[in-house]
Amino acid sequence: MIAVCFYLMIAYGVISSILGPLLPSIAQTFNLHLSQTGMIFSVAYVGYMTFAFISGYLSDKYGKKRVLAVNIVGASISSFILSMATNYVFLLILMCFIGGFSGALESLVSAILVDINPKKEAFYVNAAQTFYGVGAVIGPFIVGLLLSIGIIWSTFYLVLSVLFLISFFILIARKNSSEDAYTGVNFRDLKRIFSSNKIKMLCICMLCYSGAEMCSAGWLSTYLTMESGYGAAISSTAVSIFWFTVLVGRLGCLGLLSKYSERTIVIVLSLITAVGIFISVLFSSGVLVWVGIVIMGLGYSAQWPLILAYGVKDWRDFSGTATALLITSCTIGVILFPLLVGLLGDLFGMRIAMGFPSIPIITIAMIFLLVIPKMEPVNNPQ
């Protein structure tokens, strides 16, 4: 089952990373303006937020393997139909479903890995995100290569449909196991989870991390173009370097987890991230800006999976719902923070705006350093 989970995370990494490189071709096909093109991202995140939470709740009620299988089929069918989309409205509807089904996969995979690895939750959730990083790195590279030789954008979604279908048959071929179990979660259980002050603090951390990471990665190319005078090729390379260092950092943290707690690693990584942000803002050209980008990527690396694993292990009976709640909170930061950076850039310039992510990142460090230690573990009867 672990291998299936890692395979799905690679597929999710590919499907979530290829949209950006495919947007120019999609916009050309449907003759879209920039605002219309931007809506594609928005509907995908709306689907992500909605489906992730609903699937998490249903997985605790009916079993994670069952709900995972439904989402895999949904992702496969949506990708297949998208490859034949003929108008903009149809495209948006399908992007919402693809964002939803594929986003739910990330939530369910994380919950399953927590369930079947009760002693090493953080290790396996971080490993899953490492495989996501592999997909996120190879996806855009393959897209760029094939687009350059004339392959049309719809072909990629057709291929993804087949890959998801293969994973579905592998999943259903497995015999009944622990991920088939379910607890019959009810609304009283939901109230217990939602009323936990600890999970509220961790939701804030997930929101802060995801929003900050999206700002640093999403606006990096624009920042370097405006402040450093770099061209599109160098600015795009900087983004690739950022994601590569995130992947390297996650691999490195797999070893650190045997020596240090998740809380300690998160605090150190958040402070490293803040240092990287400050360096990249203070020195927008020359060698130091690249040093800042590398440090920033290494710092961001494993925070997301470690915060997630730290929060879910208190709710083993309801891991699907708890995972979905934490992941859903990420979407709020992803939607709001990049918009705020854009507004700050208009008012004060991109150099100041790119320093903003340091605020939510330092907030994570303060919560894990000062607030979390005062909170008792959740009493979650087995």
C-alpha positions in Angstrom: 0.0 0.0 0.0 2.9 2.3 0.7 4.1 1.9 -2.9 0.7 2.7 -4.2 0.6 5.9 -2.0 4.0 7.0 -3.3 3.0 6.3 -6.9 -0.1 8.5 -6.4 1.9 11.3 -4.9 4.2 11.3 -8.0 1.1 11.5 -10.2 -0.3 14.3 -8.1 3.0 16.1 -8.3 2.8 15.9 -12.1 -0.8 17.0 -12.4 -0.4 19.9 -10.1 2.8 21.2 -11.6 2.0 20.9 -15.3 -0.9 23.4 -15.3 1.4 26.4 -15.2 3.5 25.4 -18.3 0.3 24.3 -20.1 -1.6 27.6 -19.5 -0.3 29.5 -22.6 -1.4 26.6 -24.8 -4.7 26.3 -23.1 -5.3 30.1 -23.3 -4.4 30.0 -27.0 -6.8 27.1 -27.7 -9.8 28.9 -26.1 -8.7 32.4 -26.9 -8.6 33.5 -23.2 -7.6 36.8 -21.6 -5.3 36.9 -18.6 -8.2 37.2 -16.1 -9.9 34.3 -17.7 -6.7 32.2 -17.6 -6.3 33.1 -13.9 -9.7 31.7 -13.2 -8.4 28.2 -14.0 -6.2 28.3 -10.9 -9.0 29.6 -8.8 -11.5 26.9 -9.6 -8.9 24.2 -9.2 -8.2 25.4 -5.6 -11.9 25.7 -4.9 -12.3 22.1 -5.9 -9.2 21.1 -3.9 -10.5 22.7 -0.7 -14.0 21.3 -1.1 -13.2 17.7 -2.1 -10.3 17.3 0.4 -12.5 18.0 3.4 -15.5 16.0 2.2 -13.3 13.0 1.2 -11.6 13.1 4.6 -14.8 12.9 6.5 -16.2 10.2 4.2 -13.0 8.1 4.6 -13.5 8.0 8.3 -17.1 7.0 7.8 -16.8 4.4 5.1 -13.1 3.5 4.8 -10.1 5.2 3.3 -9.5 2.6 0.6 -13.0 2.9 -0.7 -13.0 6.7 -0.8 -9.5 6.7 -2.3 -10.6 4.4 -5.1 -13.6 6.7 -5.9 -11.2 9.7 -6.1 -8.8 7.9 -8.3 -11.6 7.0 -10.7 -12.9 10.6 -10.5 -9.4 12.0 -11.4 -9.0 9.6 -14.3 -12.5 10.3 -15.8 -12.1 14.1 -15.3 -8.7 14.1 -16.9 -10.0 12.0 -19.9 -12.9 14.3 -20.5 -10.8 17.4 -20.1 -8.6 16.2 -23.0 -11.7 16.6 -25.2 -13.0 20.0 -23.7 -14.5 22.2 -26.4 -15.4 25.4 -24.5 -14.2 27.6 -21.6 -17.0 26.9 -19.2 -16.6 23.2 -19.7 -12.9 23.6 -19.1 -13.5 25.4 -15.8 -15.9 22.8 -14.5 -13.5 20.0 -15.3 -10.5 21.8 -13.8 -12.6 22.2 -10.6 -13.2 18.4 -10.5 -9.5 17.6 -11.4 -8.3 20.0 -8.6 -10.8 18.4 -6.2 -10.2 14.7 -7.0 -6.4 15.0 -7.2 -6.3 17.2 -4.1 -8.3 14.7 -2.1 -5.7 12.1 -3.1 -3.1 14.0 -1.3 -5.2 14.2 1.9 -6.2 10.5 1.8 -2.7 9.3 1.0 -1.3 11.2 4.0 -4.0 9.8 6.3 -3.4 6.3 5.1 0.3 6.6 5.7 -0.3 7.8 9.3 -2.6 4.9 9.9 -0.3 2.1 8.7 2.9 3.6 10.2 1.9 4.6 13.7 5.4 4.8 15.0 6.9 6.8 12.0 4.1 9.1 10.8 6.3 12.1 10.1 8.9 10.0 8.2 6.3 8.5 5.8 4.3 11.7 5.3 7.5 13.5 4.5 8.6 10.7 2.2 5.2 11.0 0.4 5.9 14.7 -0.1 9.3 13.9 -1.4 7.7 11.7 -4.1 5.3 14.6 -4.8 8.5 16.7 -5.4 9.8 14.2 -7.9 6.5 14.5 -9.9 6.6 18.3 -9.6 10.2 18.4 -10.9 9.8 16.0 -13.8 6.3 17.1 -14.9 7.2 20.6 -16.2 10.4 19.3 -17.7 8.5 16.7 -19.8 5.8 19.2 -20.7 8.3 21.7 -22.0 10.1 19.1 -24.0 7.0 17.6 -25.6 5.4 21.0 -26.3 8.5 22.1 -28.1 8.1 19.2 -30.6 4.4 20.0 -31.2 2.5 17.7 -28.8 -0.8 19.4 -27.9 -1.7 20.2 -24.3 -4.8 17.8 -24.1 -2.5 14.8 -24.7 -1.0 15.2 -21.3 -4.3 14.9 -19.5 -5.2 11.9 -21.6 -1.9 10.2 -20.4 -2.7 11.2 -16.8 -6.1 9.6 -17.1 -4.4 6.3 -18.0 -1.9 6.5 -15.2 -4.7 7.1 -12.7 -6.6 4.2 -14.1 -3.6 1.9 -13.6 -3.3 2.9 -10.0 -7.0 2.1 -9.5 -6.6 -1.5 -10.7 -3.5 -1.9 -8.5 -5.4 -0.6 -5.5 -8.5 -2.8 -5.9 -6.2 -5.8 -6.5 -5.0 -5.5 -2.9 -6.6 -7.8 -0.2 -8.5 -6.2 2.6 -6.2 -4.5 5.1 -6.1 -1.8 7.8 -7.0 1.0 5.3 -10.3 -0.6 4.7 -11.3 0.0 8.3 -13.5 2.8 9.3 -14.8 4.3 12.6 -18.2 5.6 11.7 -17.3 9.2 12.4 -20.3 11.4 13.3 -20.9 15.1 13.9 -20.1 14.8 17.6 -16.7 13.6 16.6 -16.3 16.5 14.2 -17.1 18.9 17.0 -14.4 17.3 19.1 -11.9 17.8 16.4 -12.9 21.3 15.6 -12.9 22.3 19.2 -9.3 21.2 19.8 -7.1 24.3 20.4 -4.0 22.4 19.3 -5.4 21.5 15.9 -6.6 25.1 15.5 -3.0 26.3 16.1 -1.7 23.7 13.6 -4.3 24.8 11.1 -2.9 28.3 11.4 0.6 26.9 10.8 -0.5 25.1 7.7 -2.2 28.2 6.4 0.9 30.3 7.1 3.2 27.8 5.5 1.2 27.2 2.3 0.5 30.9 1.8 4.2 31.8 2.4 5.5 29.1 0.1 3.1 30.0 -2.7 4.2 33.7 -2.4 7.9 32.8 -2.4 7.7 30.4 -5.3 4.9 32.0 -7.3 6.2 35.6 -7.3 9.9 34.7 -7.4 10.2 34.9 -11.2 8.4 38.2 -11.3 10.5 39.6 -8.5 13.8 38.7 -10.2 12.6 40.1 -13.5 11.5 43.4 -11.9 14.2 43.9 -9.3 17.2 42.1 -10.7 16.6 42.6 -14.4 16.9 38.9 -15.2 15.2 37.5 -18.3 12.6 34.8 -18.5 15.1 32.0 -18.8 17.1 32.9 -15.7 14.0 33.7 -13.7 12.4 30.4 -14.5 15.6 28.6 -13.7 15.5 30.2 -10.2 12.1 28.7 -9.6 13.4 25.3 -10.7 16.3 25.7 -8.3 13.9 26.6 -5.5 11.8 23.4 -6.0 14.9 21.3 -6.4 16.2 22.5 -3.0 12.8 21.8 -1.4 13.1 18.2 -2.7 16.7 18.0 -1.3 15.6 19.3 2.0 12.8 16.8 2.4 15.2 14.0 1.6 17.6 15.3 4.2 14.9 15.5 6.8 14.1 11.8 6.4 17.4 11.1 8.2 17.0 13.9 10.8 13.6 12.5 12.0 15.4 9.5 13.6 17.4 12.0 15.9 15.1 15.0 16.4 11.4 15.6 17.1 9.1 17.1 14.5 8.6 20.2 16.6 12.4 20.9 16.8 12.9 20.4 13.1 9.9 22.6 12.2 11.3 25.4 14.4 14.8 25.2 12.9 13.4 25.0 9.3 11.1 28.0 9.8 14.0 30.1 11.0 16.2 28.9 8.1 13.4 29.9 5.8 13.2 33.4 7.3 17.0 33.9 6.8 16.7 32.8 3.2 13.9 35.3 2.6 15.8 38.1 4.1 18.9 37.4 2.1 17.0 37.1 -1.2 15.2 40.4 -0.4 18.3 42.4 0.7 20.4 41.2 -2.2 18.3 41.0 -5.3 21.2 40.4 -7.7 24.6 38.7 -7.7 25.6 35.5 -6.0 23.8 36.2 -2.7 20.3 36.2 -4.2 20.9 32.7 -5.4 22.3 31.8 -2.0 19.1 33.2 -0.5 16.9 31.1 -2.9 18.7 27.9 -2.0 18.5 28.6 1.8 14.8 29.5 1.4 14.0 26.3 -0.4 15.9 24.1 2.1 14.0 25.9 4.9 10.6 25.4 3.4 11.2 21.8 2.5 9.8 19.5 5.2 7.7 22.0 7.2 4.4 21.0 5.6 4.5 17.3 6.0 6.0 17.5 9.6 3.2 19.9 10.7 0.6 17.6 9.2 2.0 14.5 10.8 2.4 16.2 14.1 -1.3 17.2 14.1 -2.8 14.0 12.8 -1.2 11.6 15.2 -3.5 12.9 18.0 -6.5 11.7 16.0 -5.8 8.2 14.8 -9.4 7.2 14.9 -10.4 10.1 12.7 -7.1 10.6 10.7 -9.0 11.2 7.5 -11.0 14.1 8.9 -8.1 15.6 10.8 -5.8 15.4 7.7 -8.5 17.0 5.6 -9.1 19.8 8.0 -5.3 20.6 8.2 -4.9 20.4 4.4 -8.1 22.5 3.7 -6.7 25.3 5.9 -3.7 25.5 3.5 -6.0 26.6 0.7 -7.0 29.8 2.5 -3.3 30.9 2.7 -2.7 29.9 -0.9 -5.7 32.0 -2.1 -5.1 35.1 0.2 -1.4 35.5 0.6 -0.3 35.8 -3.0 -3.0 38.4 -3.5 -1.7 40.4 -0.6 1.9 40.2 -2.0 0.6 41.6 -5.3 -1.1 44.5 -3.5 2.0 45.2 -1.4 4.1 45.1 -4.6 1.9 47.7 -6.2 2.1 50.0 -3.1 5.7 49.5 -1.9 7.6 47.6 -4.6 8.3 43.9 -5.0 11.4 44.0 -2.8 9.3 44.8 0.3 6.4 42.6 -0.9 8.7 39.5 -1.1 9.7 40.0 2.5 6.1 39.5 3.6 6.3 35.7 3.7 8.8 36.0 6.6 6.0 37.1 8.8 3.9 33.9 8.6 7.0 31.8 8.7 8.2 33.4 11.9 4.6 32.9 13.2 5.0 29.1 12.7 8.3 29.2 14.7 6.7 31.1 17.6 3.7 28.8 17.7 5.9 25.7 17.9 8.3 27.3 20.3 5.9 29.0 22.7 2.4 27.8 22.2 2.4 24.1 21.3 4.6 23.0 24.3 1.9 24.3 26.7 -0.9 22.1 25.1 -1.5 18.6 26.4 -1.8 15.8 23.9 -5.4 15.3 22.8 -7.2 12.6 24.7 -8.4 10.4 21.7 -9.6 7.1 23.0 -8.8 4.1 20.8 
